[in-house]
Amino acid sequence: MKTNMICICCPLGCNMNIVKSDLEYLVSNNKCPRGKKYAIEEVTTPKRVITSTIKIINGIYTVIPVKTDQPAPKEKVFTIMKILASVTVEAPIKIGDVIVENVAGTEVNIIATKTDEGRK
């Protein structure tokens, strides 16, 4: 199996080649060790940071932005988005508050990325 990908770890954007041998993944054209680590993770267990919004009651706004506190398994992205579509919180909410703990059984939390003190 041979895969090509562009590394996103730094501004260089190395055009890497990944080949699976019998025992390991061989990465070439990366200019730093971060590229090799990224390539192997992307081929074996891809993950994504998810950003979205959820509804808020009694807030200054009608929705509040949220994100995962760490990258979540790529195959769970649509499941997580479906869960977030059903979540509603009540103000006040502060940046960093955990909105959904262990979302979709991933050990990833959904956190608020904006403060909404609510209507006064």
N, C-alpha and C positions, 0 to 999 in steps of 0.2 A: 504494500500500500504506500503510495506517494501522495503527499499533500503539499500544496503551496499556500502560503498566507503572508500577509503583511503584518509585521509586529506593531503593536500600538503602545508599547511600554515607554517609548521616548520619541522625540521628534524625528529621529533618523528614519523610521519607517522601513526597516530592513525587509526585503522580500525573501523570506525564508523558505527552505525546502525541508519537509519532514518525511522521513522514511522509517517504516517499522521493520526492524530486523527481527530475528528469532527471539532475542532477549530484551531488546530495548528500542527506544525511539532515537533515531539519529537526526540531529538538526544541523543544517548548514546555512550559510550566508547571514547568520546573526552576528552582530558586532559586539554583543555583550552577553553575559550569563543570564540576564533577565529575559532576553529573547528566547533562549532555550527553554527556560522554565515556563514562560508564557505559552510557547508552541506546544509543549507536551501536555500542559493542563488543558489547552483549548481542544486538542485532539482527543484526550482521554475523558475529561470531566469538565466540559465548558460551564462557565458560570457568568451571571450578569447581575449588575446592580440595577434595581428596578426603581423607577421614580413614577409617581402618580399623584392623584389628589383624592381626597375623601370628603364626604359631606360633613358639615359642622353645624350644630344647632346653637342658636343664641350667640353666634360669633359676629365679628365685624364683617367677615366674608361669608360666602355660602359654601366654599370649599377651602380645604387647607392642604398644602403640599406635604407629601410623605415620601420616604425612600426606605430601602432595605439598609440595615446597619452593617451588612457585609454582602458580598456577592452570593446570589442564590443559584441553585442548579438550573441550568437553561431549560430543562424539560419541565420545570415547575412554573415558568413565567406566566403562562395563560391561566393556570390554576390560581396563582397568587393574584393576578389581575381580577379574576372573577370574585375572589374573596373580598378584595378591596372595593369593588363596586357595591358590595352589600354593607360596608362599614359606615356607620355614622357616629360621630363623637359630639360631646357637648363642651362648649367653651367654659372655662379657660383651658387652653392648651399651650404648652411652652415648647420651644425648640428642644429636641432630644427626648421628649416624652415617648414612651413605648405605647404605640397604638394597638398593635397586634403582636402578641408574643408567639414565637415558634410557628410562624405562618406556614400552613400546609405541611407541618411536620418536618420543616427543613432546618430547625435550630437557628433560623434567621428571624430577626424582629423587624417590624415596620415601625419607623420612628417619624415624628413630626419634624419638618424642616423649616417651620415658621411659627412664631408665637401669635396667638389670637387670644387676647385678654377678654374678649366678649363685649357685648353692648353694655353701655353704662347708663 
